[in-house]
Amino acid sequence: MIEDKNQQRTQLSDLGEFGLIDHLTKNFNINHKSTIKGIGDDAAVLNFDKNKIVVTTDLLVEGVHFDLSYMPLKHLGYKAVVVNLSDVYAMNAQATQVTVSIAVSNRFPLEALEDLYAGIETAAKIYNIDVVGGDTTSSNKGLLISVTAIGEVEANNEVYRNGAKPNDLLVVSGDLGAAYTGLQILEREKEVHKVNPNNQPDLEPYSYVIERQLKPEARKDIIKLLQDLDVKPTSMIDISDGLSSEIIHICKQSKVGCDLYEAKIPLDPQVISTCEEFNIDSTTVALNGGEDYELLFTISQEDFPKIKANPNLSVIGFMKEENAGMHLVTRADTKIPIEAQGWKNFNA
């Protein structure tokens, strides 16, 4: 963990658990009328009237999901919230509340946790969510962060993974592969730093891909855009594990096949140039890199005119009957079976 040797270090034991919670959460405000009671009691109290409630949770473990040698704690707090909100938006819902729990070792002073919670607070403000609870405990394995996100959606407006139909169009927001290429840059510079600690890397040429790794954004804007366009996806998922994995999820849940067109996959120029530098295939990166947190969804062909001119959305595929299988149609017009090569938590 990179830290300033001259920085003040307040031991967590100086505050105790409840003092720590009070200190870290004192700046969280309540903005949603659905939040009846937030932090400060045994449990939060929420009231969503007639809407359906969406709940999702994620656990982030130091050394598995993040590396503090290049991940600033403020960015980590921000990212921990955002990746959960992405799952709420993938249900066509609006995120309203989160709870944040941490397990932390004694190598972290209070000032480090203040940075972490500053990132959480920034995400809460930008995405207009209430932080309504959580827990803190000690850890002998570094830092663990668990975030639960809660959202609401009008009845019959929620979108699942299992609604895609043959002849639907496959659509993705934004561009793909940037988070993975940003990670490759950071990992490379980490190794350079080990050899030469005085080396100051020039990361400006990689600013976009590094930001996509360290400070991803959830696509709340796409949910509003689709509502404004009067488009309700037939299925939807967020891209956390890689495009290929998410397509397989939709196809299996919906019992359909898919043709994904390589030439239609949206790639930022910085992704293409970085892939060339590392001598890796940009399509492979887009398919398997993960952590893009874009939204992947299907729409009926009737809705195509509503989205076709929108720069935020790309039609990248076509849903078929289940027995047609799932294939990547290459630029050379050959078909390759789509396989999930993305992030797997339990790889040996």
Buried (B, 14 or more C-beta within 10 A) or exposed (E): BEBEEEEEEBEBEEBEEEEBBEBBBEEBEBBBEBBEBBBEEEEBEBEBEEBBBBEBBBBBBBEEBBBBEBBBBBBBBBBBBBBBBBBBBBBBBBBBBBBBBBBBBEEBBBBBBBBBBBBBBBBBEBBEBBBBBBEBEEBEEBBBBBBBBBBBBEEEEBBBBBBBBBEBBBBBBBBBBBBBBBBBBBBBBEEEBEEEEEEEEEEEEBEBBBBBBBBBBBBBBBBEBBEEBEBBBBBBBBBBBBBBBBBBBBBEBBEBBBBBBBEEBBBBEBBBBBBEBEEBEBBBBBBBBBBBBBBBBBBBEEBEEBBEEBEBBBBBBBBBEBEBBBBBBBEEEEEEEBEBBBBEEEEE
